[in-house]
Amino acid sequence: MLLQISSFVAGLIFLAQCPRTNAQEKPLIERMSVQEKVGQTMIWTFAGTSFSKQTEDMLTRYPLGALIAFSRNIKSTSQIAKFNADAQKFASKKIKAPLFMMIDQEGGTVTRVKVGTPLPSALAVGQMQNAQFVESYAHTNAELLMALGFNVNLSPVMDMSNPNSNSFISNRVFGSEPEDVTELSLAYAKGLASAGMIPTAKHFPGHGGMVNDSHLKAAKKMATLEELEQRDLMPFMQYAGAKYPKAMMMAHLALPNVDATGLPATYSQKIIQEILRNKYGYNGLVLTDDLEMGGASISDDLGERAIRAFLAGNDMLMLAGHPRNQKLAFEAMMTAVKSGRISEERLNESVARILEAKSTLRKPLVQVEDKKSREIKTKLEALSREIMQKNFKDAVKAKTSLWPVLDKKSRVVVLASDRRFYASFKRTFHGKTDFQTLNPETILQAAAEIADDRRAVAVFYASGSKTAKWLVQLSPELRAKVIVVNCNNPGKIEDQSGFAAVLNINSYSPESGEWLAKELNTPPLEPDIRNPATAGVELE
């Protein structure tokens, strides 16, 4: 059944039909209650996969500014499109402005909406080294998301990190060189914006090179502002001047040599107001990352975290965990406004900025399951496949003298946690092949098998960081008979020496099984055939 997504904005995008002037926005702000204004500053997750009575009651009591969908909320494209349409329809009756429907659709490990071909990571996309291609790819991605009713993508990641190091940001970044990351991340943001989606640069002022995961605990970087401006801040500084509607997400990262308070940037008035807004001239939305993260734990009280983040200069506060904490933060913000701790002038400043961004929201031009949306999906899958094939080809160029030369009697043991990789490999490989579900025990079992068979080699499909760690179990002798297909950034495998090959493809790709099989199918060079007249004669 066709789902008309265009209906989700019917009757509520009156903001988009008005000239975007402060004079015309002000009357709307004046008609809003404190509760409605505080609601506009909130980004909440929701339960389940359908627009339930629970979600309806939540929006009735707390007139939110945004909902964010995670993988747990998405079963299919038609399901999440219906949820978004129902949510907007309800908001048009109960809330004075449309909802921001947000999603983390970075690609790679952070992909909420799945399509047939896995979307490549930012690192894999960055290997294209082609800003025009990256912009087109992002535009196509945004077209599909907008067909599903989303209007804000929490992407691109503008952090910088050396892919050969084991940083927690992993393959979510476009690269390690500031010039390249700036060019490619801005191209990605521009591609999203050109399709009508609001991009979100994250995580300001840059997690680059950090090992500590701010989801778990506070991170600290000792760089000075001058040092950061030569590297980590470069893409954010350029993004600040972009002319399209935009958002910026703060990092739960402390910079003691920038702000002597030692507070994470999320709570730093100096970093948000003095540097981002005043020095760099940024006039878009500023969002927190989830305030329930370990890195945001300046207080055990979620309400206090919300108040202090707002006072620091954030426009919108993300609470993506327990409903109890969401409500606590809302009530704390209400109390802070009524008591004067947060002035209504300060509240109005952010609400006006939020409404300004919402006035730019476009009506989707396609329907889920219609011909146009199917064409977009097919194009996105083709572009994703092109990116991953480029990464695979580049990886194969680095193969060493240990690369195996197989014949018809050779046997390949494939170890993978995803059977689709093996199916792809087996469908194309000419020789004998066996499959082992990848776990620490089967690694040792397969190692014993190939050790006893001089014609056998193993293919190890490291689809995630956990499987990559299991490689340490292999002895140097066995490494020489193992080809590793590494879907992580290269730094997730600390020691890549001694293997038959380590193919760093930078993102998850079951289809790479087929490409590897074709490489192994390549026949060896024919041996030199000497002239019969000289057979048996020793040549000088």
N, C-alpha and C positions, 0 to 999 in steps of 0.2 A: 504494500500500500504506500502510495506516495505521501510524503510528509512535507507540507508546505511550511518552510522555515520563514518565508517572508511575513507570515502572520504574527511572528513573535514580537515584531516592533509596532504592530498596528495600534494606534491610539496612544503610544507612549513616546515616540520620537518627536514630539512637538518641539523639544529643545533644538533638534537638528534643523527645524524649519525656520528658526528665528536667527536673525543676525547675531553673531557672537560678540556682544558688547557687554561690558560690566554693568552698564545702566539697565539693560534688560534682564540680566541675571539677578541683580540685587533684589527686585521685587519678589522673585521666587524664594530667595534666601529668607526674606522677611516673613514670608508666609509659612516657613518651615519652623516646627517646634524644635526645642533643644534635642529632644529624643530623635527626631528625624535627621537633624544635623549630625549628631553623634553616630547615628546609623550609617550615614554616608562615609564615615571614616573606617568602617569595618570591612574586613575581608574574612569570611568564614567558610569553612568546609561544611559539608552536609552528610547526612547518613543515607545509605542505600543507593539505589539506582533509578528510582522513580520519584516523581514529585508527590510525596506522601503528605498525609495530614500532619505529620511531625514537622516537615519542612514548611508547610503552609503556616502552621502555628508559630514557627520560629520567625518567619518573615512578618507575620502580623504583629508580634510582640516587639521584635527588633527590626526596624525598617532598614535593612542592610544596604550598603553601597555595592558590595561585590560578593559573589560566590566563587569558590575555586574547586575545580573537579580534579580528583586524583584517580589513579588506576582502579581503585576499589569501587569507584562510582560509575565506571564505564564497562559495559558488557558488549556493546556494539555501537556502530555509528548511528543507526536509526534510534536506538534507545537513548543515547546521550543528547541527540538532537531534540527528541521529544521532551526530555527533562528541561533543556534550556528554553524551549518554546513555552512550556507550561510555567516555568519560573518567571519569564518575562511577562507573560500574560497576566499572571497574578500580581506582579510588581506594578503593572500599568494601572491596576485598580487600587492598590494599597500603598504604593510608594510614589513620591512626587517626581522621581527620575528613574530611567531605566537602570537595570543592573549591569555592572561589569561582570561578564562571565569569563573567568580567568582559567588558564591552563598552563602547566609547565610542559611545553612541547619543544624541547631542545633537540631531540633526536638522540640516538644511542641509548644509554642506560636510563635517560630521563625522557621517555616517550609514553605519553598517557593514551593517545589514540593510536591504535595499531592498524596497519594496512598489510597487504599481502607480503611486500618486501620490507624487512625491517629498516626503519629510517636510520641513516648513518649518524655517528657522533659528530660534534663540531670539529674534533681533531681530524676525522676522516674527510669532512667537507673542506677543511682548510688545506688539505693536501692537493686539492684541485688548483690552488694558487691562481684563481680566476674570479675576480670580483664580480664581473658581469654574470657569470654562471651562478655564483652564490646568491646574487640578488634575485635571479630568476627562480632558483630553487626555493628560496624563502617565500617568494610571491605565491608560488604554487602551493606550498605548505599552508600559507595563510588562507588561500582561497578555499581549501578543503575545510579548515577549521571554522571559517566564517559560515560555510554551508551547514555546519553543525550547530551554529548559534553562539560560538565563542567570539569575543571581540578584543580580548587582551591576552597576548602570549607572554609568559614570563621567560623571555628569551630575547636576545642572545646573551650568553655568558661572555663577558668582556675581560674576565680574569686572564692572566698570563701564567703559564706554567711550562716548565721543561718536560716534554713528554718522556724523556729518558729518566726522569726522577719519579719517586714513588709518592707524589703529593696526593692529597685526598681529592683534589678537584679533577684528577684523572684525565679522561679523554673528553671532558665537557668543554674544553677550550679550543680555540682555533689554532693555537700554536704558542711559540715561546718568544718570537721576535716582535717587539712593539709595533713596528711599521706594518708587518703582515697582519697582526691581530687587529690593529686599527682599521686597516683597509677592508678586511673580510668581515669583521663584526659589524661595521657600519653598512656594508653592502647588504648583510643579512637583515639588519634593522630596517633599512630602506625598502627591501623587498616585502617585508611584512606590512609596513606602512602604506606602500603603494597599492596593496590589496584591500586596504581599509582597516587593518588590524593595528592596535596600539602595541608597539614593541616595548619590552622592558629590559634595559641594560642591567646586568648584575655581575658581580656583587660589589658595589662601590664601597671603598676605594680600591678593591682588588685583593683577592685571596692568593694571588700568584705565588707559587713556591711553598705555601704553607703545608705542613704535614698534618697538623692537628685538624680534625674535622669539627667545624663549628656547630654541627648538629649535636655533638656530644659534649663539648666543653669550649670555653673561651679560647680564642686564638689571639696571638700577639705578634706584631711585626715591628721591628725596631728602626725601620727606615725613616729618614727625614722626608719632609714634603718635597724638597728639591730632588731627592733621589727618586721618589715616587713619580714625580712629573717627568722624569727622563725615561720612565718605563711603564709601571703599572697603571698610571693615571692617563696615559696618552689616549687610549680609545674613549674613555669617559669624557675627557676634555673636548674631544672632537664631537662626540655625541651630544654634549650639552648645547651646542649651537644648532642642532638639526631643526628644521622648520616644520616638521610634521608632529602631530600629537604623540607624546612619548611618556614613558615612565622610567624610573630608576629605582632599583632595589638596593637597600643598604646591606652591608656585610656585618655580621656579628664579629668584628675584628677590631682589636685595640691597637692604636698607634701612639704609644707614649711620647714619641719624639715629634708628633704633630699636635696632639692634644694631651697636655700634661696631666689631665685628670685620670688618664688611663682607662677611660670608659670605652666600651665597644663603639664603633662608628654609629651604630643604630641609636645610641643615646648621646651622641656628641653634637652639641649645638655649634661648636666651632667647625667641625667637618661638614655638617649639612648646611648651616646658614652662612658662615663666613667664607668657606672654601667653595662648596658646590654651587650655592646660589649666588653669592656676591662676587667671588673671584672669577668663577667660570661662567656666570650668567645663565645658569640653568633655570628654566621657568616651567618645566614639566612636573609631573607627579613624582613624589618620593614615597616609596612603599617600604615597610619593614619586611624582612624575612619572617618566618614563623617565630613569634615571640615565646613559644614554648620550647624552642631549642635550648640545649645546654649552654650554647655560646651566648644566649641572651639573659642568662640567669644572674642579673645584678641584684635581683630580689626574688624571694620565694613567692611573693605575691604577684600574680599575673596582672592584677589591676594596677599595681604600682609600675610594672614594666610598661603597660600601655600608656599611662599618663606621662611617664618620663620620655618615652619614645616620641609621643606627640609634641611635648614641649620642646624637644630637641629640633623639631622641624619636619618630622614625617607627616605626610598627608593621610596615609591609610595604614592601618594596623592589621597585620595578618595573625589570625589565631586559628590554626589548622588542627587542633587536637581535641580535647574533651569538651563537650558542651558546657560543662560546669565552669571551665576556665573562660570560655567565650562570654558567658553571661557575667562572670565576675569582672572581666575587663570592661564590658559595656556599662555596667552599673558604676564602676569606679570612674569612668570617664564622665558619666552623668553627674556624679557627685562633685567631681573636680570642677566642672563648668558652673554648677549651681553655687559652689562655695567661692568661686572666683580664682581658684588656683590656675585654671585654664580660662583665660578671658574669652568672652564671646567674639571679640575681634579676632583673636587667634583662631578660634574655631571657624569663623566665617571665611578667613583667609584660605583655609584648606578646602572647605566646602565649595567655595567659588571656583577653585582650581579643579576640583573633581567634576563639577557641573559643566565647566568649560570643556573638559575632555569628553564628557558624555555627549555634549552637543555636536561632536564631530562623528559620532558613530554612524556607520552606513548601514543601509538595508541590504541584506544578502541578496545576491542576484541569481542564485541557483537554489535548487531543492535537493534534499537528500534523496538518493536513489533515482534521480532523473538522469537523462543522457549527459547533460553538461557536467554534473558532479562526478559521474562515472569516468568521464574523460579526464577530469582533474586528477582523480585518484590514479588512473592509469599513467598519466604523465608523471605524477609524483613518484610512483614506483619505478618508472623507467629512469628518472633522474637519480634516484637513490641507488639503483643498480649500477648506473654509470659511475657514480662516485666510488662505490665499493670495488668495482672492477679496476678502476684506476689505482686504488690503494693496493689491491692484490698484485697488479702488474709491477708496481714500484717495489713491493716487498720481494717478489721473485728475483728482481735484479740483484738483490743482495745475497743470493744463495752462494754457498762456498764449495770448495772441492769435495766436501763430505756429502754433497747432494747425491742420493742413490741413483744408480742406473739399473733399472729393473728389466727383467725378461719375463717370458711366459710362465716360468716356474716360480717367480717371486711371489711373496704373500705380503699383504698389507693389513695390519691390525689397526682398526680405527677406534680410538677411545674418545667418546664425546658424551656430554650430558644431554645433548639435543640430537635425537635420532634423525632429524631432518638433514643434518650435516652428512651423516652416513648415507642416507638415502640419495642425496645429491651426488656424493662421491661414487657410490656403487653403480648408480645409473650410467656413469660415464667411464669408470675405470675398466680396462680390458682384462686385468689379471684377477688373481684370487684375493678375496678380501673377507675379513671377519670383523664383527662389531663387539665392543665391550662398553657397557654403560660406565661412564667415568665416575670413579670414586677411589679413595686411597687404596682399597684392597685390590681392585681390578688393575690398577697401575702396576702393582707388584706382580700380579698374575701375568699380565701382558709382557712385562719385562722378562720374566722367566721364559716365556714362549719364544720371544725374538732372540733371546740369548742362545737358545738351543738350536735355532734355525738360521743358518748363515745367509739364507736368501730372504729372510723376513725383515721388514721395517715396520715401525709404528708411526701413526699419525695421531697427534695429541691435539684435540680441539679445545683450547683454553678460552671458553666463552665468557668467563667472568673472573674476577680477582681471586675468588676462592680456589677455583680450579688451577689458576696460574701458580698458586703457592704450592700445590702438590708436586710440581716438577722437581722440587728439591730432593725427592725420594730417589731419583734416578742416579745411578753411579756413572762416572765418566765413561766407562766402557759402553753402557747402554745408551747414553746420550748420543753417541755417534750413529745410532740406528733409529733416531727419533726425529720426525719432522713436527715442529710445533706451529700451529696456526693460532696466533695470539690476537684475540679480539680486543684486548685491553690496550692502553697506552704502553709503549715498550718498557717503561720503568716498573711495571708490575711484575716483570720477570727480572729479578735482580742480577742473575748471572746467565747470560745467553750464550756463553762459550761452550764449545764441544758438541753441540747438537748437529745433526745432519743439516738442519736449517731451522731458523725461527722466522716465520713470516708474520711480521707485525702489520696487521691490516686495520688496526685502530678502531674497529667497531664490530659489533655482532653481525655475522653474516653466514647463515647456514648454506647459502648458495655458493659460498667459496669452496665447498666440497667438490663441486663440479669443476671449478677452475683448477683446483689442485690435481684432480684426476687427469685432466688434459695435460698438465705439465709432466706428470709421471708417465703418461702414455707416450710421450715423445720418444721415438726410437733412438737408440744410441747411434753414433756415427758408424758407418760400415768400416771394417778393418781394411787396412791396405792389402791389396792382392799383388804379390810379386810376379814378375814375368816368369812363366814356366821354365824358360831357358836358364834362369838364374836360381831356380829353386835348389836349395841345399848348398848354394855357394855363399860363403861368408863375405859380406860386403864391408868395405872400409867406411 
